[in-house]
Amino acid sequence: MMRYRAMLKKQEPTATVAVQHNRIQELLTEATTLLDRTRLPAGAAFLSAFLILLQEGLEAVLVLAAILALADQKRATRCSALCPRRLDRGAGSRRMHLVHHLVCHRVEWLDT
């Protein structure tokens, strides 16, 4: 096919291009004949397609899990760097510490 396109670009003689065209037509006819003889049963085709979709879906889940793990790791790193425990214990540090844990560590509020 590439040679055929090159012949058309170079504007080679019509007879030479026609020979290449006929050869391509023969190859396409042969490919069609081979494909028509080797058909999968409907059940096998469905199962093959289903397994491919299942594989792609699992790959997508793995990619999402990796992205979420990376985001969680970055959040934890940022959170530990900003942890109020590292700050001086001044006025309101206990409140800051509680807010820090509520926001960064998703600690649920418990009435005590």
DAHUWO-V323309 format. One record per backbone hydrogen bond with DSSP energy under -1.0 kcal/mol. NH is the residue of the N-H (numbers start at 1). CO is the residue of the C=O. If there is no record, write none. Layout:
BEGIN
<<NH,CO> <NH,CO>>
END
This chain:
BEGIN
<<5,1> <6,2> <7,3> <8,4> <9,5> <10,6> <12,7> <17,13> <18,14> <19,15> <20,16> <21,17> <22,18> <23,19> <24,20> <25,21> <26,22> <27,23> <28,24> <29,25> <30,26> <31,27> <32,28> <33,29> <34,30> <35,31> <36,32> <37,33> <38,34> <45,41> <46,42> <47,43> <48,44> <49,45> <50,46> <51,47> <52,48> <53,49> <54,50> <55,51> <56,52> <57,53> <58,54> <59,55> <60,56> <61,57> <62,58> <63,59> <64,60> <65,61> <66,62> <67,63> <68,64> <69,65> <70,66> <71,67> <72,68> <73,69> <74,70> <75,71> <76,72> <77,73> <78,74> <79,75> <80,76> <81,77> <82,78> <86,83> <87,84> <90,88> <93,90> <96,92> <97,93> <98,94> <99,95> <100,96> <101,97> <102,98> <103,99> <104,100> <107,101>>
END
